[in-house]
Amino acid sequence: MANRSTDILFQLIHSLEKSEKRHFKLYIKRSSGNEDLKIVQLFDALDKMQDYDEKILLKKLPFTKSQLSNLKTHLYKQLLASLRLLKTTENTDLQLSEHMDNASLLYNKGLKHQSLKILERAKEIAKANNKLNFLAQLLSLEKKIETLHITRSTLEKTEKLTIEAREISDHIDRVTRLSNLALLLYRWYVQNGHARNEADVKKLREFFKQNTLLDTSNLDDFYEKLYLYQSYSWFAFIRQDFIMYYRYGQKWVDLFENEPLMISVETGHYVKGMHNLLNALFDLRHFSKFQVVLKKFEEYYNSPQGQHHDNFRIHTWVYIHLAKINWHLMTGTFKEGLTLVPEIIGQLKEYASYIDHHRILVFNYKIATLYFGSGDYNTSIDYLHLIINDHVDLRYDLQCYARLVHLLAHYELGNYELMESLTKSVYRFMAKMKNLTVVEEEMFKFLRKSFQISRREIKPELEKLLSKIKHLEYNHIETRSFAYLDIISWLESKLQDKTMSEIIYAKYLRRKDRKVKPEPVMLKA
């Protein structure tokens, strides 16, 4: 069966831009061996295919299956070599790798002084771009040369080299610890979502305290600060301390704005920082700043720098469109938000090989809530089924709330014959995932009771439910329930005989000028 995602060579070829394909042809034709001419034939055939199908490919080319396997491996290596040659001048890591390789080659040829000169140039590049991990490798080779050979270096230079090596070693240790902490916290969120209860919060605090640095007051390196801000951002986000999440998200972005050169060096981290800042502003309902940051992010996306790398261009597109959906969710303009859906679905299909499953899950949930908010419950259910029927080991929180929104959609449609069994099923699932808070417990009580109550008598029960959960809206644990669906506005819409869109839009008009009050930055967990 044709499958675009199963063949890595096919993926690589179809990710190439026209200039990269042209460069490859020029690069490979410089050597006119038979094998190289064959891989050009293979390249052209794969480039013309819409989907990878090996049977069709073998019919088009005069190769046996075993020959095809060897040629594909050879072509893959040559494509990477061509890309390396083309992209070296615009990628700091590739430049430093090339300098390191050249210095090693010259050293092995016995040309020690030439090797040292290249190492000096490479060290300057590494320092200018905060690439201290590369600097450690360069210093290691330099120390090796100085130790094994008489290079006539001064004592002062030798002492400077040892001090520099010790400082870099300490720096790498700090960066490793902070980057490990940021990675593990992010993984915790992708797996579980927000902290479910006080036990989760306690474990998170203990983990954070054990793995962070005891003293962070003297950090002055870019990467040390970057991973520190990332760690605090994820720590705050998981605990739903949205003020803290906002403050560290802003520090994350400010770090790049204070050193603009690093945006091109660490594009992925900059893009992720902007995404997290927008998420924090969404959680805080800081409407005015959300618009400012989103506009700036779109300007970056449309700039030559934003379009330069396919990987980061695609991820920037993903984050911008998640932010656009969030704007419609927090302003109640659900129907306007639905106009984005056809483009999003089309692009997600085009980018299928490049977008992780987690993002697809999030898009499906957010699109489902747009349809739910606009009153199109049937289409909302269709998108929720994509999550419910996708047995994936990710975001247990979204899997739980997809089932809860699915239950509410059936309630809105009046499918009471399904409600009793669905309610039991969803309750069991959420209990199994330890995802039941006071808000959900009260909602389930209401839904069970609603089976025996006529529509005319339902309003008093809705009022009781609203009074029981409204005061929990800003509780640091219970607030997670409101982050997935605005239950308060849903209840108010039922009580006021208005659409959910009208209720949320009215709140937006009342609160759009509200400012976020900064709080002191906590430097200890």
KEVEXRO-387011 format. One record per residue (C-alpha): residue in three letters; z, x, y; residue number from 1. Coordinates in nm, 2 decimals. Each point is the difference from the previous one (the first is absolute). Example, Ala and Ser with C-alpha at 12.3 -4.5 7.8 and 13.67 -1.06 7.14 Angstrom:
<sites>
res; Z; X; Y; n
ALA; 0.78; 1.23; -0.45; 1;
SER; -0.07; 0.14; 0.34; 2;
</sites>
This chain:
<sites>
res; Z; X; Y; n
MET; 0.00; 0.00; 0.00; 1;
ALA; -0.08; 0.12; 0.35; 2;
ASN; 0.31; 0.13; 0.17; 3;
ARG; 0.00; 0.18; 0.33; 4;
SER; 0.35; 0.11; -0.03; 5;
THR; -0.01; 0.18; -0.34; 6;
ASP; -0.23; 0.29; 0.08; 7;
ILE; 0.14; 0.26; 0.24; 8;
LEU; -0.34; 0.17; 0.06; 9;
PHE; -0.15; -0.34; 0.09; 10;
GLN; 0.29; -0.06; 0.24; 11;
LEU; -0.04; 0.34; 0.16; 12;
ILE; -0.38; -0.03; 0.06; 13;
HIS; 0.04; -0.35; 0.15; 14;
SER; 0.27; 0.12; 0.23; 15;
LEU; -0.23; 0.26; 0.16; 16;
GLU; -0.15; -0.04; 0.34; 17;
LYS; -0.37; 0.07; 0.07; 18;
SER; 0.07; 0.34; 0.15; 19;
GLU; 0.21; 0.09; -0.30; 20;
LYS; -0.28; -0.10; -0.24; 21;
ARG; -0.25; 0.19; 0.20; 22;
HIS; 0.22; 0.31; 0.00; 23;
PHE; 0.04; -0.02; -0.38; 24;
LYS; -0.37; 0.00; -0.05; 25;
LEU; -0.05; 0.31; 0.22; 26;
TYR; 0.30; 0.17; -0.17; 27;
ILE; -0.11; -0.06; -0.35; 28;
LYS; -0.37; 0.08; 0.04; 29;
ARG; 0.07; 0.35; 0.12; 30;
SER; 0.04; 0.08; -0.37; 31;
SER; -0.29; -0.15; -0.19; 32;
GLY; 0.12; 0.04; -0.36; 33;
ASN; -0.09; -0.27; -0.24; 34;
GLU; 0.36; -0.13; -0.03; 35;
ASP; 0.02; -0.04; 0.38; 36;
LEU; -0.33; -0.19; 0.01; 37;
LYS; 0.13; -0.23; -0.27; 38;
ILE; 0.32; -0.08; 0.20; 39;
VAL; -0.21; -0.09; 0.30; 40;
GLN; -0.18; -0.25; -0.22; 41;
LEU; 0.33; -0.13; -0.12; 42;
PHE; 0.13; -0.02; 0.36; 43;
ASP; -0.30; -0.20; 0.12; 44;
ALA; 0.03; -0.24; -0.30; 45;
LEU; 0.37; -0.06; 0.06; 46;
ASP; -0.05; -0.04; 0.38; 47;
LYS; -0.25; -0.28; -0.06; 48;
MET; 0.22; -0.20; -0.24; 49;
GLN; 0.21; -0.29; 0.14; 50;
ASP; 0.24; 0.02; -0.29; 51;
TYR; 0.06; 0.26; -0.27; 52;
ASP; -0.16; -0.07; -0.33; 53;
GLU; -0.05; 0.29; -0.24; 54;
LYS; -0.25; -0.18; -0.22; 55;
ILE; -0.23; -0.07; 0.29; 56;
LEU; 0.05; 0.36; 0.13; 57;
LEU; -0.11; 0.15; -0.34; 58;
LYS; -0.31; -0.21; 0.00; 59;
LYS; -0.10; 0.13; 0.35; 60;
LEU; 0.06; 0.37; -0.08; 61;
PRO; -0.14; 0.23; -0.27; 62;
PHE; 0.35; 0.11; -0.12; 63;
THR; 0.20; -0.06; -0.31; 64;
LYS; 0.36; -0.14; 0.02; 65;
SER; 0.15; 0.34; -0.06; 66;
GLN; -0.22; 0.16; 0.27; 67;
LEU; 0.09; -0.27; 0.24; 68;
SER; 0.37; 0.07; -0.04; 69;
ASN; -0.05; 0.37; 0.07; 70;
LEU; -0.23; -0.06; 0.30; 71;
LYS; 0.25; -0.25; 0.15; 72;
THR; 0.28; 0.26; -0.02; 73;
HIS; -0.23; 0.26; 0.16; 74;
LEU; -0.12; -0.24; 0.27; 75;
TYR; 0.36; -0.09; 0.09; 76;
LYS; 0.10; 0.36; 0.05; 77;
GLN; -0.31; 0.08; 0.21; 78;
LEU; 0.06; -0.31; 0.22; 79;
LEU; 0.36; 0.12; 0.07; 80;
ALA; -0.13; 0.35; 0.07; 81;
SER; -0.26; -0.14; 0.24; 82;
LEU; 0.27; -0.22; 0.18; 83;
ARG; 0.23; 0.30; 0.03; 84;
LEU; -0.27; 0.21; 0.16; 85;
LEU; -0.09; -0.29; 0.24; 86;
LYS; 0.36; -0.10; 0.09; 87;
THR; 0.18; 0.33; 0.03; 88;
THR; -0.04; 0.04; 0.37; 89;
GLU; 0.15; -0.34; 0.07; 90;
ASN; 0.29; 0.01; -0.24; 91;
THR; 0.29; 0.23; 0.07; 92;
ASP; 0.12; 0.01; -0.37; 93;
LEU; -0.35; 0.10; -0.12; 94;
GLN; -0.02; 0.27; 0.27; 95;
LEU; 0.33; 0.15; -0.10; 96;
SER; -0.09; -0.02; -0.37; 97;
GLU; -0.32; 0.18; 0.08; 98;
HIS; 0.18; 0.27; 0.19; 99;
MET; 0.25; 0.04; -0.28; 100;
ASP; -0.28; 0.03; -0.26; 101;
ASN; -0.18; 0.26; 0.21; 102;
ALA; 0.31; 0.20; 0.06; 103;
SER; 0.07; 0.01; -0.37; 104;
LEU; -0.36; 0.10; -0.09; 105;
LEU; 0.01; 0.29; 0.26; 106;
TYR; 0.34; 0.11; -0.13; 107;
ASN; -0.13; 0.00; -0.36; 108;
LYS; -0.29; 0.22; 0.12; 109;
GLY; 0.25; 0.25; 0.14; 110;
LEU; -0.08; -0.09; 0.36; 111;
LYS; 0.37; -0.05; 0.10; 112;
HIS; -0.04; 0.03; 0.38; 113;
GLN; -0.29; -0.25; 0.01; 114;
SER; 0.22; -0.23; -0.21; 115;
LEU; 0.29; 0.04; 0.24; 116;
LYS; -0.23; -0.08; 0.30; 117;
ILE; -0.11; -0.33; -0.16; 118;
LEU; 0.36; -0.09; -0.08; 119;
GLU; 0.10; 0.06; 0.37; 120;
ARG; -0.28; -0.24; 0.11; 121;
ALA; 0.10; -0.26; -0.26; 122;
LYS; 0.37; 0.03; 0.11; 123;
GLU; -0.10; -0.09; 0.36; 124;
ILE; -0.19; -0.31; -0.12; 125;
ALA; 0.29; -0.10; -0.23; 126;
LYS; 0.26; 0.03; 0.29; 127;
ALA; -0.22; -0.18; 0.25; 128;
ASN; -0.04; -0.30; -0.24; 129;
ASN; 0.36; 0.00; -0.14; 130;
LYS; -0.13; 0.09; -0.34; 131;
LEU; 0.31; 0.19; -0.10; 132;
ASN; -0.05; -0.07; -0.37; 133;
PHE; -0.33; 0.20; 0.02; 134;
LEU; 0.18; 0.26; 0.21; 135;
ALA; 0.24; 0.07; -0.29; 136;
GLN; -0.30; 0.08; -0.23; 137;
LEU; -0.16; 0.22; 0.26; 138;
LEU; 0.33; 0.19; 0.05; 139;
SER; 0.05; 0.04; -0.37; 140;
LEU; -0.34; 0.18; -0.03; 141;
GLU; 0.08; 0.21; 0.31; 142;
LYS; 0.34; 0.10; -0.14; 143;
LYS; -0.17; 0.09; -0.33; 144;
ILE; -0.25; 0.23; 0.18; 145;
GLU; 0.27; 0.16; 0.21; 146;
THR; 0.23; 0.06; -0.30; 147;
LEU; -0.25; 0.15; -0.23; 148;
HIS; -0.20; 0.21; 0.24; 149;
ILE; 0.05; 0.23; 0.30; 150;
THR; -0.17; -0.19; 0.28; 151;
ARG; 0.16; 0.20; 0.29; 152;
SER; 0.17; -0.31; 0.13; 153;
THR; 0.29; 0.06; 0.24; 154;
LEU; 0.36; -0.07; -0.10; 155;
GLU; 0.01; -0.26; 0.27; 156;
LYS; -0.29; -0.19; -0.15; 157;
THR; 0.15; 0.02; -0.35; 158;
GLU; 0.34; -0.14; 0.13; 159;
LYS; -0.18; -0.28; 0.18; 160;
LEU; -0.19; -0.08; -0.32; 161;
THR; 0.32; -0.04; -0.20; 162;
ILE; 0.17; -0.21; 0.27; 163;
GLU; -0.31; -0.22; 0.02; 164;
ALA; 0.00; -0.05; -0.38; 165;
ARG; 0.36; -0.09; -0.01; 166;
GLU; -0.04; -0.26; 0.28; 167;
ILE; -0.30; -0.15; -0.17; 168;
SER; 0.19; -0.02; -0.33; 169;
ASP; 0.28; -0.20; 0.18; 170;
HIS; -0.25; -0.22; 0.17; 171;
ILE; -0.18; -0.08; -0.33; 172;
ASP; 0.33; -0.09; -0.16; 173;
ARG; 0.08; -0.25; 0.28; 174;
VAL; -0.35; -0.15; 0.00; 175;
THR; 0.01; -0.03; -0.38; 176;
ARG; 0.33; -0.19; 0.00; 177;
LEU; -0.10; -0.23; 0.28; 178;
SER; -0.35; -0.07; -0.13; 179;
ASN; 0.16; -0.07; -0.35; 180;
LEU; 0.24; -0.25; 0.16; 181;
ALA; -0.28; -0.17; 0.19; 182;
LEU; -0.21; -0.03; -0.31; 183;
LEU; 0.27; -0.14; -0.22; 184;
LEU; 0.11; -0.25; 0.26; 185;
TYR; -0.37; -0.12; 0.04; 186;
ARG; -0.03; -0.02; -0.38; 187;
TRP; 0.32; -0.21; -0.01; 188;
TYR; -0.15; -0.25; 0.25; 189;
VAL; -0.34; -0.02; -0.18; 190;
GLN; 0.19; -0.07; -0.32; 191;
ASN; 0.26; -0.25; 0.13; 192;
GLY; -0.07; -0.10; 0.36; 193;
HIS; 0.31; -0.05; 0.22; 194;
ALA; 0.36; 0.04; -0.11; 195;
ARG; 0.09; -0.31; -0.20; 196;
ASN; 0.37; 0.01; 0.04; 197;
GLU; 0.31; 0.20; 0.11; 198;
ALA; -0.01; 0.20; -0.32; 199;
ASP; -0.36; 0.11; 0.08; 200;
VAL; 0.11; 0.10; 0.35; 201;
LYS; 0.30; 0.20; -0.13; 202;
LYS; -0.22; 0.19; -0.25; 203;
LEU; -0.26; 0.07; 0.27; 204;
ARG; 0.27; 0.14; 0.24; 205;
GLU; 0.14; 0.22; -0.27; 206;
PHE; -0.35; 0.13; -0.10; 207;
PHE; -0.09; 0.07; 0.36; 208;
LYS; 0.32; 0.18; 0.07; 209;
GLN; -0.03; 0.22; -0.31; 210;
ASN; -0.37; 0.10; 0.07; 211;
THR; -0.02; 0.04; 0.37; 212;
LEU; 0.10; 0.31; 0.20; 213;
LEU; 0.36; 0.03; 0.11; 214;
ASP; -0.11; 0.12; 0.35; 215;
THR; -0.32; -0.13; 0.16; 216;
SER; 0.09; 0.08; 0.36; 217;
ASN; -0.19; 0.33; 0.01; 218;
LEU; -0.33; -0.09; -0.16; 219;
ASP; -0.29; 0.11; 0.22; 220;
ASP; -0.29; 0.03; -0.24; 221;
PHE; -0.27; -0.27; 0.00; 222;
TYR; 0.02; -0.06; -0.37; 223;
GLU; 0.38; 0.00; -0.02; 224;
LYS; 0.01; -0.27; 0.27; 225;
LEU; -0.29; -0.19; -0.16; 226;
TYR; 0.17; -0.04; -0.33; 227;
LEU; 0.34; -0.06; 0.16; 228;
TYR; -0.15; -0.29; 0.20; 229;
GLN; -0.18; -0.13; -0.31; 230;
SER; 0.32; 0.00; -0.20; 231;
TYR; 0.19; -0.19; 0.26; 232;
SER; -0.28; -0.24; 0.04; 233;
TRP; -0.01; -0.09; -0.37; 234;
PHE; 0.38; 0.00; -0.02; 235;
ALA; 0.02; -0.25; 0.29; 236;
PHE; -0.29; -0.21; -0.12; 237;
ILE; 0.14; -0.05; -0.35; 238;
ARG; 0.34; -0.10; 0.15; 239;
GLN; -0.18; -0.22; 0.25; 240;
ASP; 0.15; 0.17; 0.30; 241;
PHE; -0.30; -0.08; 0.20; 242;
ILE; 0.12; 0.16; 0.33; 243;
MET; 0.06; 0.33; -0.18; 244;
TYR; -0.34; -0.04; -0.17; 245;
TYR; -0.16; -0.05; 0.33; 246;
ARG; 0.17; 0.30; 0.17; 247;
TYR; -0.09; 0.24; -0.28; 248;
GLY; -0.36; -0.14; -0.03; 249;
GLN; -0.03; 0.07; 0.38; 250;
LYS; 0.13; 0.35; -0.05; 251;
TRP; -0.25; 0.06; -0.28; 252;
VAL; -0.29; -0.10; 0.22; 253;
ASP; 0.14; 0.18; 0.31; 254;
LEU; 0.01; 0.32; -0.21; 255;
PHE; -0.38; -0.01; -0.03; 256;
GLU; -0.05; -0.10; 0.36; 257;
ASN; 0.20; 0.30; 0.12; 258;
GLU; -0.21; 0.22; -0.22; 259;
PRO; -0.35; -0.16; 0.00; 260;
LEU; -0.15; 0.28; -0.20; 261;
MET; 0.20; -0.11; -0.30; 262;
ILE; -0.18; -0.34; -0.01; 263;
SER; -0.31; 0.17; -0.14; 264;
VAL; 0.21; 0.23; -0.22; 265;
GLU; 0.22; -0.27; -0.15; 266;
THR; -0.22; -0.31; 0.06; 267;
GLY; 0.15; -0.19; -0.29; 268;
HIS; 0.36; 0.03; 0.12; 269;
TYR; -0.11; -0.11; 0.35; 270;
VAL; -0.18; -0.31; -0.13; 271;
LYS; 0.31; -0.09; -0.22; 272;
GLY; 0.23; 0.05; 0.30; 273;
MET; -0.21; -0.25; 0.21; 274;
HIS; 0.01; -0.24; -0.29; 275;
ASN; 0.38; 0.02; -0.02; 276;
LEU; 0.05; -0.03; 0.37; 277;
LEU; -0.21; -0.32; 0.00; 278;
ASN; 0.20; -0.13; -0.30; 279;
ALA; 0.32; 0.06; 0.19; 280;
LEU; -0.13; -0.19; 0.31; 281;
PHE; -0.11; -0.28; -0.23; 282;
ASP; 0.35; -0.02; -0.16; 283;
LEU; 0.16; 0.00; 0.35; 284;
ARG; -0.26; -0.25; 0.14; 285;
HIS; -0.06; 0.24; 0.29; 286;
PHE; -0.32; -0.17; 0.10; 287;
SER; -0.10; 0.19; 0.31; 288;
LYS; 0.05; 0.35; -0.15; 289;
PHE; -0.17; -0.11; -0.32; 290;
GLN; -0.32; -0.07; 0.19; 291;
VAL; 0.02; 0.33; 0.19; 292;
VAL; 0.04; 0.20; -0.32; 293;
LEU; -0.26; -0.19; -0.19; 294;
LYS; -0.25; 0.05; 0.28; 295;
LYS; 0.07; 0.37; 0.00; 296;
PHE; -0.04; 0.01; -0.38; 297;
GLU; -0.34; -0.17; 0.02; 298;
GLU; -0.11; 0.24; 0.27; 299;
TYR; 0.09; 0.29; -0.23; 300;
TYR; -0.19; -0.17; -0.29; 301;
ASN; -0.32; -0.03; 0.21; 302;
SER; 0.02; 0.36; 0.13; 303;
PRO; -0.20; 0.28; -0.17; 304;
GLN; 0.34; 0.14; -0.12; 305;
GLY; 0.09; -0.33; -0.16; 306;
GLN; -0.34; -0.03; -0.18; 307;
HIS; -0.01; 0.37; -0.11; 308;
HIS; 0.16; -0.03; -0.35; 309;
ASP; -0.09; -0.28; -0.24; 310;
ASN; 0.34; -0.01; -0.15; 311;
PHE; 0.19; -0.04; 0.33; 312;
ARG; -0.27; -0.22; 0.15; 313;
ILE; 0.05; -0.25; -0.29; 314;
HIS; 0.38; 0.01; 0.02; 315;
THR; -0.01; -0.05; 0.37; 316;
TRP; -0.22; -0.30; -0.05; 317;
VAL; 0.25; -0.14; -0.26; 318;
TYR; 0.30; 0.05; 0.24; 319;
ILE; -0.18; -0.15; 0.30; 320;
HIS; -0.09; -0.31; -0.19; 321;
LEU; 0.35; -0.04; -0.15; 322;
ALA; 0.13; 0.02; 0.36; 323;
LYS; -0.26; -0.26; 0.11; 324;
ILE; 0.12; -0.24; -0.27; 325;
ASN; 0.36; 0.07; 0.10; 326;
TRP; -0.09; -0.09; 0.36; 327;
HIS; -0.12; -0.35; -0.11; 328;
LEU; 0.30; -0.04; -0.23; 329;
MET; 0.26; 0.07; 0.27; 330;
THR; -0.19; -0.21; 0.27; 331;
GLY; -0.07; -0.29; -0.23; 332;
THR; -0.38; 0.02; 0.06; 333;
PHE; -0.07; -0.03; -0.37; 334;
LYS; -0.35; -0.16; 0.03; 335;
GLU; -0.11; 0.27; 0.24; 336;
GLY; 0.13; 0.25; -0.25; 337;
LEU; -0.21; -0.15; -0.28; 338;
THR; -0.32; 0.10; 0.18; 339;
LEU; 0.09; 0.36; -0.10; 340;
VAL; 0.01; -0.08; -0.37; 341;
PRO; -0.38; 0.01; -0.08; 342;
GLU; -0.03; 0.35; 0.15; 343;
ILE; 0.32; 0.12; -0.16; 344;
ILE; -0.11; -0.12; -0.35; 345;
GLY; -0.35; 0.16; 0.04; 346;
GLN; 0.15; 0.33; 0.11; 347;
LEU; 0.26; 0.00; -0.27; 348;
LYS; -0.28; -0.03; -0.26; 349;
GLU; -0.19; 0.28; 0.16; 350;
TYR; 0.30; 0.23; 0.02; 351;
ALA; 0.13; -0.10; -0.35; 352;
SER; -0.01; 0.35; -0.13; 353;
TYR; 0.20; 0.14; 0.30; 354;
ILE; 0.28; -0.25; 0.06; 355;
ASP; 0.31; 0.00; -0.22; 356;
HIS; 0.11; -0.31; -0.18; 357;
HIS; 0.31; -0.04; 0.21; 358;
ARG; -0.21; -0.06; 0.31; 359;
ILE; -0.21; -0.27; -0.19; 360;
LEU; 0.32; -0.17; -0.10; 361;
VAL; 0.12; 0.00; 0.37; 362;
PHE; -0.33; -0.14; 0.13; 363;
ASN; 0.00; -0.28; -0.26; 364;
TYR; 0.35; -0.10; 0.09; 365;
LYS; -0.06; 0.01; 0.38; 366;
ILE; -0.33; -0.20; -0.04; 367;
ALA; 0.18; -0.25; -0.22; 368;
THR; 0.27; -0.05; 0.27; 369;
LEU; -0.28; -0.05; 0.26; 370;
TYR; -0.15; -0.28; -0.20; 371;
PHE; 0.35; -0.14; -0.07; 372;
GLY; 0.08; 0.00; 0.37; 373;
SER; -0.33; -0.17; 0.09; 374;
GLY; 0.07; -0.28; -0.25; 375;
ASP; -0.27; 0.11; -0.26; 376;
TYR; 0.24; 0.00; -0.29; 377;
ASN; -0.27; 0.00; -0.27; 378;
THR; -0.16; 0.32; 0.13; 379;
SER; 0.35; 0.15; 0.05; 380;
ILE; 0.07; -0.06; -0.37; 381;
ASP; -0.33; 0.17; -0.10; 382;
TYR; 0.11; 0.32; 0.18; 383;
LEU; 0.35; -0.02; -0.14; 384;
HIS; -0.14; -0.02; -0.35; 385;
LEU; -0.16; 0.34; 0.05; 386;
ILE; 0.35; 0.14; 0.04; 387;
ILE; 0.18; -0.22; -0.26; 388;
ASN; -0.26; 0.07; -0.27; 389;
ASP; -0.02; 0.37; 0.08; 390;
HIS; 0.26; 0.16; -0.23; 391;
VAL; 0.06; 0.31; 0.20; 392;
ASP; 0.31; 0.22; 0.03; 393;
LEU; 0.01; -0.02; 0.38; 394;
ARG; 0.18; -0.18; 0.28; 395;
TYR; 0.22; -0.23; -0.20; 396;
ASP; 0.10; -0.16; 0.33; 397;
LEU; -0.35; -0.11; 0.07; 398;
GLN; -0.04; -0.13; -0.36; 399;
CYS; 0.31; -0.21; 0.05; 400;
TYR; -0.10; -0.14; 0.34; 401;
ALA; -0.35; -0.07; -0.11; 402;
ARG; 0.15; -0.23; -0.27; 403;
LEU; 0.23; -0.16; 0.26; 404;
VAL; -0.29; -0.07; 0.25; 405;
HIS; -0.21; -0.12; -0.30; 406;
LEU; 0.29; -0.25; -0.07; 407;
LEU; 0.01; -0.12; 0.36; 408;
ALA; -0.38; -0.04; 0.01; 409;
HIS; 0.03; -0.24; -0.30; 410;
TYR; 0.28; -0.18; 0.17; 411;
GLU; -0.22; -0.05; 0.31; 412;
LEU; -0.28; -0.13; -0.22; 413;
GLY; 0.23; -0.25; -0.16; 414;
ASN; -0.05; 0.14; -0.35; 415;
TYR; 0.34; -0.12; -0.11; 416;
GLU; -0.10; -0.02; -0.37; 417;
LEU; -0.01; 0.39; 0.01; 418;
MET; 0.29; 0.05; 0.23; 419;
GLU; 0.29; -0.02; -0.25; 420;
SER; -0.14; 0.25; -0.25; 421;
LEU; -0.13; 0.23; 0.28; 422;
THR; 0.34; 0.00; 0.17; 423;
LYS; 0.17; 0.11; -0.32; 424;
SER; -0.26; 0.26; -0.07; 425;
VAL; 0.01; 0.15; 0.35; 426;
TYR; 0.38; 0.00; 0.01; 427;
ARG; 0.02; 0.18; -0.34; 428;
PHE; -0.25; 0.26; 0.12; 429;
MET; 0.18; 0.07; 0.33; 430;
ALA; 0.34; 0.01; -0.18; 431;
LYS; -0.14; 0.25; -0.25; 432;
MET; -0.12; 0.22; 0.28; 433;
LYS; 0.34; -0.03; 0.18; 434;
ASN; -0.19; -0.15; 0.29; 435;
LEU; 0.21; -0.30; 0.08; 436;
THR; 0.18; -0.01; 0.33; 437;
VAL; 0.20; -0.29; 0.16; 438;
VAL; -0.32; -0.12; 0.17; 439;
GLU; -0.19; -0.03; -0.33; 440;
GLU; 0.29; -0.16; -0.18; 441;
GLU; 0.02; -0.27; 0.27; 442;
MET; -0.37; -0.06; -0.01; 443;
PHE; 0.00; -0.04; -0.38; 444;
LYS; 0.29; -0.25; 0.04; 445;
PHE; -0.20; -0.20; 0.25; 446;
LEU; -0.32; 0.01; -0.22; 447;
ARG; 0.19; -0.12; -0.31; 448;
LYS; 0.15; -0.29; 0.20; 449;
SER; -0.33; -0.09; 0.16; 450;
PHE; -0.14; -0.12; -0.34; 451;
GLN; 0.23; -0.31; 0.02; 452;
ILE; -0.04; -0.07; 0.38; 453;
SER; -0.27; -0.20; 0.16; 454;
ARG; -0.20; 0.16; 0.29; 455;
ARG; 0.16; -0.25; 0.24; 456;
GLU; 0.35; 0.13; -0.09; 457;
ILE; -0.08; 0.37; -0.01; 458;
LYS; 0.07; 0.08; 0.37; 459;
PRO; 0.38; 0.00; -0.03; 460;
GLU; -0.03; 0.24; -0.29; 461;
LEU; -0.23; 0.23; 0.20; 462;
GLU; 0.25; -0.01; 0.29; 463;
LYS; 0.28; 0.11; -0.24; 464;
LEU; -0.21; 0.28; -0.14; 465;
LEU; -0.09; 0.12; 0.35; 466;
SER; 0.36; 0.00; 0.11; 467;
LYS; 0.11; 0.20; -0.31; 468;
ILE; -0.26; 0.28; 0.05; 469;
LYS; -0.07; 0.02; 0.37; 470;
HIS; 0.30; 0.21; 0.08; 471;
LEU; -0.11; 0.25; -0.27; 472;
GLU; -0.32; 0.09; 0.19; 473;
TYR; 0.15; 0.32; 0.14; 474;
ASN; 0.22; 0.10; -0.30; 475;
HIS; -0.11; 0.34; -0.10; 476;
ILE; -0.04; -0.10; -0.37; 477;
GLU; -0.11; -0.36; 0.03; 478;
THR; -0.26; 0.08; 0.27; 479;
ARG; -0.23; 0.13; -0.28; 480;
SER; -0.06; -0.36; -0.10; 481;
PHE; -0.14; -0.08; 0.34; 482;
ALA; -0.22; 0.31; 0.01; 483;
TYR; -0.22; -0.14; -0.28; 484;
LEU; -0.04; -0.35; 0.13; 485;
ASP; 0.14; -0.17; 0.32; 486;
ILE; 0.21; -0.25; -0.19; 487;
ILE; 0.18; -0.11; 0.32; 488;
SER; -0.32; -0.09; 0.17; 489;
TRP; -0.13; -0.18; -0.31; 490;
LEU; 0.32; -0.21; -0.01; 491;
GLU; -0.02; -0.07; 0.38; 492;
SER; -0.37; -0.11; -0.04; 493;
LYS; 0.11; -0.25; -0.27; 494;
LEU; 0.28; -0.14; 0.22; 495;
GLN; -0.20; -0.02; 0.32; 496;
ASP; -0.32; -0.13; -0.16; 497;
LYS; -0.20; 0.29; 0.13; 498;
THR; -0.21; 0.27; -0.16; 499;
MET; 0.16; 0.33; -0.09; 500;
SER; -0.25; 0.15; 0.23; 501;
GLU; 0.12; -0.20; 0.30; 502;
ILE; 0.36; 0.09; -0.06; 503;
ILE; -0.06; 0.37; -0.03; 504;
TYR; -0.24; 0.01; 0.30; 505;
ALA; 0.26; -0.18; 0.22; 506;
LYS; 0.25; 0.27; -0.10; 507;
TYR; -0.25; 0.27; 0.08; 508;
LEU; -0.05; -0.14; 0.35; 509;
ARG; 0.38; -0.01; 0.06; 510;
ARG; 0.06; 0.35; -0.14; 511;
LYS; -0.31; 0.20; 0.08; 512;
ASP; 0.16; 0.19; 0.29; 513;
ARG; 0.31; 0.09; -0.19; 514;
LYS; 0.07; 0.38; 0.01; 515;
VAL; 0.14; 0.21; -0.28; 516;
LYS; 0.34; 0.14; 0.10; 517;
PRO; 0.02; 0.36; -0.12; 518;
GLU; 0.31; 0.10; -0.18; 519;
PRO; 0.15; 0.35; -0.05; 520;
VAL; -0.20; 0.19; -0.26; 521;
MET; 0.21; 0.05; -0.32; 522;
LEU; -0.04; 0.35; -0.13; 523;
LYS; 0.23; -0.05; -0.30; 524;
ALA; -0.03; -0.25; -0.27; 525;
</sites>
